[in-house]
């Protein structure tokens, strides 16, 4: 993908003008504070990217597609993905500001835990243990049928975690009321039928049966395509996914 400017670029000065215009856009209810498709914002004038990488804006739930221009390992430009179905190349001010957030002096570079009136640096293990403990406390405190856990084995695999050993057996079994089934091999792009991956689905459902599980199970195969905001299986592959899950259920004695 070329690093040349598509339809013209926007300098830091122009970006600040756009930021000022966005406040008026809120009152007008329009798109005044957005970057049109085909335009690019540069971190520094005259610095062109060597190559581009696609990504997703995480500022809100819309999930707009964007492209980051890189040079010498640093982000130097940003633009919207013109072929992405959510935004068709358009980026709002939040998405555009990502290029400045990356190198902001105020950006946190490690986990921080609130203690007293401030924050203190902490390790990832300490932070994740704290989050897990507080989530368990939420379930124990609320105790509502409207607040239940959903277990998705493939999501653990994506992060390199063993779903049964490091999730289900570490307290999540008691919190699970629903299963969202898909299986995966770590590092592979698409998912695979239940039982063909490393999601430990047989072990999980075997233990669920022993615990007297009687809940809801949904199937989200993503056999043809899997991504953060989209997935696809198709009728023929879905039948294969159903057969794989049925085989496991029959083997572990789970009625359906």
QUIZI-V793159 format. One record per residue. N is the residue number from 1. RES is the residue in one letter. PHI is phi in whole degrees, 0 to 359 (NA if undefined). Layout:
[[N	RES	PHI] [N	RES	PHI]]
This chain:
[[1	X	NA] [2	X	289] [3	X	269] [4	X	290] [5	X	290] [6	X	261] [7	X	69] [8	X	99] [9	X	251] [10	X	237] [11	X	277] [12	X	301] [13	X	298] [14	X	293] [15	X	297] [16	X	296] [17	X	296] [18	X	296] [19	X	297] [20	X	294] [21	X	291] [22	X	295] [23	X	296] [24	X	289] [25	X	296] [26	X	299] [27	X	290] [28	X	278] [29	X	72] [30	X	248] [31	X	247] [32	X	299] [33	X	268] [34	X	248] [35	X	273] [36	X	295] [37	X	301] [38	X	92] [39	X	254] [40	X	229] [41	X	254] [42	X	250] [43	X	291] [44	X	225] [45	X	299] [46	X	84] [47	X	260] [48	X	266] [49	X	292] [50	X	276] [51	X	201] [52	X	238] [53	X	230] [54	X	275] [55	X	201] [56	X	234] [57	X	287] [58	X	251] [59	X	289] [60	X	215] [61	X	282] [62	X	294] [63	X	72] [64	X	290] [65	X	279] [66	X	222] [67	X	231] [68	X	254] [69	X	269] [70	X	240] [71	X	213] [72	X	54] [73	X	79] [74	X	240] [75	X	284] [76	X	237] [77	X	202] [78	X	213] [79	X	203] [80	X	279] [81	X	281] [82	X	290] [83	X	262] [84	X	273] [85	X	295] [86	X	287] [87	X	237] [88	X	51] [89	X	93] [90	X	279] [91	X	226] [92	X	277] [93	X	298] [94	X	298] [95	X	297] [96	X	294] [97	X	288] [98	X	303] [99	X	295] [100	X	274] [101	X	295] [102	X	307] [103	X	249] [104	X	291] [105	X	291] [106	X	269] [107	X	288] [108	X	288] [109	X	251] [110	X	201] [111	X	300] [112	X	233] [113	X	243] [114	X	288] [115	X	222] [116	X	69] [117	X	264] [118	X	222] [119	X	240] [120	X	235] [121	X	292] [122	X	216] [123	X	279] [124	X	297] [125	X	299] [126	X	297] [127	X	293] [128	X	292] [129	X	298] [130	X	294] [131	X	299] [132	X	299] [133	X	296] [134	X	288] [135	X	295] [136	X	298] [137	X	295] [138	X	299] [139	X	299] [140	X	293] [141	X	280] [142	X	284] [143	X	44] [144	X	234] [145	X	294] [146	X	270] [147	X	229] [148	X	231] [149	X	271] [150	X	241] [151	X	252] [152	X	237] [153	X	303] [154	X	296] [155	X	296] [156	X	290] [157	X	300] [158	X	305] [159	X	269] [160	X	76] [161	X	251] [162	X	282] [163	X	302] [164	X	282] [165	X	293] [166	X	257] [167	X	237] [168	X	302] [169	X	281] [170	X	261] [171	X	114] [172	X	282] [173	X	301] [174	X	289] [175	X	258] [176	X	270] [177	X	241] [178	X	228] [179	X	247] [180	X	243] [181	X	270] [182	X	206] [183	X	240] [184	X	200] [185	X	254] [186	X	304] [187	X	97] [188	X	279] [189	X	287] [190	X	269] [191	X	274] [192	X	221] [193	X	301] [194	X	307] [195	X	101] [196	X	266] [197	X	251] [198	X	249] [199	X	280] [200	X	52] [201	X	293] [202	X	299] [203	X	296] [204	X	295] [205	X	289] [206	X	299] [207	X	290] [208	X	296] [209	X	297] [210	X	297] [211	X	274] [212	X	79] [213	X	301] [214	X	215] [215	X	235] [216	X	251] [217	X	229] [218	X	245] [219	X	238] [220	X	230] [221	X	294] [222	X	53] [223	X	283] [224	X	271] [225	X	206] [226	X	221] [227	X	206] [228	X	293] [229	X	238] [230	X	200] [231	X	202] [232	X	211] [233	X	234] [234	X	90] [235	X	302] [236	X	292] [237	X	290] [238	X	295] [239	X	298] [240	X	294] [241	X	295] [242	X	298] [243	X	298] [244	X	296] [245	X	290] [246	X	299] [247	X	299] [248	X	295] [249	X	300] [250	X	294] [251	X	293] [252	X	264] [253	X	78] [254	X	264] [255	X	286] [256	X	209]]
